Amino acid sequence: MLMKSIRLKRGRERSVKRRHPWIFSGAIAGVDGDPQPGDTVDVLDHTGAWLARGAYSPYSSIRTRIWSWHADEAVDEGFFQRHIDAAVEARSVLRENPEVNAYREIHAESDGLPGLIVDRYADLLVVQFLTAGVEAWRDTIVSILASSGNCAGIYERSDSEVREKEGLPQRAQAVFGDEPHEGTIILENNLQFQVDVRQGQKTGFYLDQRENRSIVRSLVRGKEVLDCFCYTGGFTLSALAGEAQRVVSIDSSANALVLAQQNVRLNGYAADDCEWVQGDVFAELRTLRDRGASFDVVILDPPRFAPTASSRQRAARAYKDINLLAFKLLRERGTLITFSCSGGVTTALFEKIVAGAACDADVSAKIVAWLSQPLDHPVSLTFPEGRYLKGLVCRLA
């Protein structure tokens, strides 16, 4: 039987040797053995020397994602069992925290399983198979997760646009146990949230902001807060719990605002403890500016403006716009808490954009904290792309 393999062009083996898990189509000199989507292939350098073993994806610009750099390690059920067990064990500190029952159990490349996302919502797991490699092992992975005894159900949210680049159809369905409840309730920092795992953003909730919401909670006592792109109320509720004097929350989605109000009530607050605004955040910020409104704290947590480097320039303009408007709404010694979850925008670029916005707003500000994703969203040292969430706490001088 002809071995399934890819052969790299001369000089293109450097990133593989440095354990970067992606091999792009332009690095490949040839393909042997007619591998199909998701098949395991050996990665060879231009001389035929073995380098690694990965999953082949003929439709994606990322043609191979590496599973292993060990020649004697087979990619089989045991491989996935070991990596899943290791990822779950790495989250033991969260599993044992009585104030938290929702977090990411498997974070794709950074847990050695490219394309696989597993998020825990109490006793429900929500999974995403985003690449051809994990799609090929889907049944095995579901079986391992189901047999662990640590969940009552597994719901699949393989409905991301990323799958289209892999030549895969979108899919959302229960794959183990019963369909999830209409509003799965989770606990985060001792606050309760209803989560729509079937239709909500990502897998239902922005789990990656858990620690940053706790930080916001510590900064807002007695303050007037503007929460932009509030979604289902994560930062809004954290501000209320932090004894903010007033909270104004903006989102374009009516459904998200309904769920945000339910979350506020779920924790013993009245929905009218906040002011809710449904509308385009850019337009609403301009309206607030024109009215002469001002706040002590402004939170900006927008969706991805730049999922890839190719959209970086357009995204930079959008980030500049909202941060400029936010600075104009801040009172003396006010605080801007601003985020980017765009993989195409580096930390350095984001800082540059925010600095430019402050300059154009004619304010002096300083960074008092750098924020990022929590420990259940680790970043491999050889895969810096895994650090997608960047945040700054900026205070006016």
N, C-alpha and C positions, 0 to 999 in steps of 0.2 A: 504494500500500500504506500502511495506517495505521501510523504510527510507534508502536512499543512503548515506553511510557513510564509513569512514575509522577509524579504531581503532589503536591507537599508542601503542607501547611497553612501559613498565614501564620506566620512566626516559627520554623518548624521546620527552616529551612535552615542555621541557625547551625552545628550540629555537622558538617554536610557541608562547609561552607566551611572549617571547622577540620580537615578531613581525617580525621574519625572514619569508619571504614568501615561502620558499621552504621546501617541505617534501620529503625526499628520500625514495626509496623503502625499504631500510633496517630498517627504523624506524617504519614500519607498521606491526602490529600484525594480522590484518584481515580487510576484505572488505565486506560490507553488501549492499544488494539491487541491485547487478549486475550493477554498473555504467558503462556507455559506454564512449568512448573518448570524453572529453570536458564536460561531465555532471558535474553539481554542486553537491558536497558532503559535508556533515558535518564532521568536524574533531573532534574526541573524544579522550580523554585520556584513559588510561588503565582501569579506573573505569567506563567509559561511560559518564563522564562529558564533556559538550560541550566546545570546544576551539575556533573554527573558521569555516569558510566556504570557500571552494576552488574548483578549477577545476581539475578533475581527468584525468590522462594521463597514461594508462596502459602500453604503450610501452617505456616510458621514465624512466630513472633512477630517475629523479625528478618526483615522482609519483603524487604529488598534488602541485599546486601553489595557494596560498591563495588569495581570493578576499577580504574577510572581517573578522574582529575580533569582529563584533557586531552581536549578536544573532538575533536582530530584523531587520537587514538589508537584504532584499531580493536581490538576484542577478537577476535582470530583466532589462528591457529597461531603466527604471529610474536610475538604478545604473550606467549604462554606460553613460547616458546623464550627470549625475552629475560629474562623473570623467573626462569625456572629456571636459566639460565646465570649470572645475577647472584647468585642464592642459593648456588649451588655454589661460585662464585669467592670469595664472602665467607667460606667455610669453609676456604680454602686453608691457613691456619696449622694446622688440624687434619689436613688431608689429608697434610701434610708431616711430621707428628709421628710418629716411629717407635714411640712408646709407646701410640698410640691408633689404632684403626681402626673405631671405632663412634661415631657422632654424628648429630645431626639436620641434614639437608641443606636441608629446606624447612620453615619454621615459620609456615605459614598466613598470617594477616593481616599479621604483622610482616615477611613477605617479599613482600607485595603479592599473595598468592594465597589469599584467604579460604577456609578449609575444607580446605586441602591440607596433609597431613603426609607428609614423606618422611624416613625414618630409614635410615641406612646401618649395616649389620652386616657388616664386612669387604667381600666382593664381592657381598653380597646387599642389595637395597633392599626395605624394607617401606613400603607406601604406605597412606594412609587418605584416602578421599574422603568428607568429613563433611557437605558441604552440596550443595544442588541445583545450584549454579553449577559446582563442579568435577566433579560427577557428569555434567553435560552435556558436559564436555570430557574425560571420562575416557580415551577411546581416544587422543585427541591427546596427552594428558599421558604416558600409558604409552609411546606411540611415541617421544616425545622422550627420555624417560628411558632406554629400551632402546637407542636409536640413539647414545647418548653414548659407548658403548664402555667405560663405567666400572663396569659391573656384569655378573655372570654370570646373575643372575636377579632377578625382581621378584615379591614376594608381597604380595597385597592383604589388609589387615585392616580392611575397612570394616564392622566388626561392633560399632561403638560405639552406645550408646543415643541419642547425639546425632542419628543419622540418622533415628530415629523421628520426631523433631520436624520433620524436613524432608520427611516422607512418603516416606522411602526405605527399601527392605528392607536387611537386614543381609547382608553377603557376606564370605567369606574364601576365597581361592583363589590359586593361582599364575597370574600374568598374562603372565609372560615367563620363559623358561628352565625349568629343572626345579624340582620341588618342593624346598623347603628341607630340609636334613638334619635328622635327629631332634634333634641338638643343635649348632646353629651356634656355633662358638667365636670369640669376639671378644677384643680386647686393649684394656684400659683402664688407664692409669697403670702399664703393664708387668705387669699382672695379667691372667690369662685367665679368661673366664667362658663357660660354656655358656648359650645363650639359646634359649628355646622361642618362636620367632616366630609359630608357628601358634596357640598357645593361651595364651601368657603375657600378663601385664598390659600394657596399652597396646599397644605393638608388640612386646613381648617383654622389655624391660628398661627400667629407669629411667635413661635417658641423661642426664636433666637434673640428676642428682646427681653427675656425674663429678667436678667440681671440689670439691664438698663432701666426697666420699669421700676425696679427697686431703688435705683439711684435717683430717679425722678421723684419718687415718693419722699426721699430725704431732703429735697431741695425746695419744696413748694409751700411749706407751712406759712399761712397768712398771705399768700401771693395770689395774684390774678393770672390765670394760665390760659393760653390759647393752644389747643391741641389740633394740629392740622394732619389730614389723612388719618383720622382717628380710628377708622375701620370699626371693629366691634368693641372698642372702648378700653383697650389695654392700658394706655397711658392716662386716659381720662379717669378711669377708676383708681389707678395708682395715685393720681393727683388728689382725688377726693379722700383716699385713705391717708394721704400725707397732710390732710387738713388745709388744702388750698382754700382761699377765701371765695374764689369764683373760677369756674371752668367753662370755657367756650370750646365746643368740639365741632369740627368741620369734616364732612366726607361727601363724596359724590353719590354714594350708594344709599338709597333709601332702606334697603334690606339690612345693610350693615348697621345703620343708625338705629333701626328697630331692635336689633340684637344687642347693640351697645346699651340702649336704655333698659333692656331686660337684665343685662349684667349689672347695671347700676342698682336696680331694684333688688336683684338677687342677693346683694351684699348689704341690704338694709338702708340704702339711700333712696331718696325720691328722685324720679326721673327729672323733675324740674329743679333739682339741685344743680343741674348743668343747663347751659344754653346750647341747643342743637341746631346746626346749620347744614342743610343739604345743598350742595353746590360744588362747582369747580373751585378747587382751592386757590388757584392762581387768581381767578376773578374775585373770589371772596376776600383775599388778602388786599387786593387793590381797593375794593369797596371799603374795607376797614381803614385802610390808609387815608382814603379820601374823606372819610368821616372824622378823622382825627383820633381814632381809637388807639389805645395803648395798653400794654400788658407788662407784667413783671417777668413772665416766663413764656417763651414761645417754643413749641415742640414741632419739628418737621420730620416726619417719618414717611416719605413718599415711596411709591412703588418703584420698581427698577426703571430708570430712564435709559440705561445703557447696558443691556444684557451682554453685549459683545463690544470689543474694541472699535468695531466699524461704526458704531452709533455714538461714539464718545463725544464728538464735537456737538451734536445736537443735544445730548444729555447735559453737557457742560453749560450750555445756554439756559436750560431749564433749571438746573441747580442754582446757577447764578441769580436767576430771576426770583425764585422763591426765597432764597436767603437774603437777597437785597430787600425784598418787601418785609421779611421778618425783622431785620435789623431796624427798619424804619418804624416798626410797631413797638419796639422795646422802650421802656422807660429808662431813666437814668439808673445805671448799675443793674440793668436788666440782664437776663440770662437767655441765651439761645441754645437749645439742645437740638442738634441737626444731624441727620443720618443720610447715608447713601448705601443701598444694598446692591448697587450695580457692579457686576464683575468687571465691566469695562472701564471703571473709574478707580484709579489707584488712590491710596491714602494720601500720597503727596499731591496728586492732582486735586483731590477733594479739598484739602487744606488751602491750596492755591485759589480754588474757586470761591471758597468762603471768605478768604482774605480779600479777594477782589470785590466781593459783594459788600463787605464792611467799608472798604475804601469808597466805593460808589455811593454808599449810604451816608458817607461823611461821619462815620463814628469810629471811635477807637475801642478795640476789643482785644481780649487776650484769651488764649485757650487755657482752661483750668483743668480739663480732663479729656483724655482720649478714650473712646468707648469702642467696643467690638462685640463679637459673638461670644456666647458662654462656653463652658468647658464641654458641653455635650455637642458642640459644633466645632470640633478641633481642627487645627490646620497643620497638615504635614509639612515638615521643614523642606521637603523636596517638591511640595505642591503649593506654592504661595497663592495660586488661584483659588484655593479653598477659603482664603480670607476675603469674603465678599462684603461683610457688614462693617462699615466705618462710621464712627460717630464722634462728634466734638461737642464739648460743653464750653461755650464762649460767653464771657462776661464783659459787659461794657465797662470801660474804665471811668 
